């Protein structure tokens, strides 16, 4: 996918306070610089010498001056189930939909920890709740504030240097504060803000549109919870706009489609097997059932924030490794392995 290009306007203005005068001194037309800053002239149509001159004025490199990849693309979390089936959209909104005690706040804390390690700025708009898991979020988020004004100031101070991940409670949607924040932030900063929307009171789990338009939906599944499979993200309902073909690598697209199809059939067969046993389904369905069981087990993953409780080290899997291991399960390469051997672990062992 071609990368979108944007000028890092906040960085430029912060380092060159009187930009118009400085541009003229450097031999640039003030109107051209203004149009580049407002987006009237696309970066792709700017002369290289103009961009080099602006970078020189700001005392930065072209890589710092020009922000690449602001179009629709995923943020890799290293969490298998998410990256495979419902990727985070860079600059988009993720909605967490769960009943109480399903681990949504623990998952948010884990995502914050992982993205902070990757260089993202992590911010949490604290609603003052004492919901279970809140302590994990506060511990794993760099900055947390309780008012829109504080959140605004914090994001403005960070956004010219880093992408920002903002955790927000649904109450800010209902009050209109999140909309106001987004509107005010349109005028400052170029780097994307990725928003994670959670419902502290778990009031909207059965609503069709819990938060309004979302780029990524993570719906938590009670059946997975009952079998201690975490993260308990419904592999059928959870989804992302990244999965809309043109925005996704062909191998990823094909693999997630095959995985979702298998897991859908596996879920259908589970009720039959539970009622009548494996002997009552065909040989072909038995094979699908067992592969689905293996894939579901493989998608369970230890979290870093849960290490004190699980006594297992957290696992990070690159998207490449996730896709390769899922393909091996789908293709039957792990058919002789018991599902318990794939449960709650990282990469699959490479077999000769």
TAZIVEN-V20944 format. One record per helix or strand of 3 or more residues. SS is the DSSP state (A for helix, B for strand). FROM is the first residue (numbers start at 1). TO is the last residue. Records with the same first field share a line. If there is no record, write none. Layout:
BEGIN
SS=FROM-TO + FROM-TO
END
This chain:
BEGIN
B=5-7 + 66-68 + 93-97 + 121-125 + 143-145 + 164-169 + 193-198 + 216-220
A=9-15 + 19-25 + 30-38 + 43-45 + 48-58 + 62-65 + 80-85 + 104-117 + 134-140 + 148-158 + 171-175 + 177-185 + 222-226 + 241-243 + 245-247 + 250-276 + 278-280 + 283-299 + 307-310 + 319-330 + 339-341
END
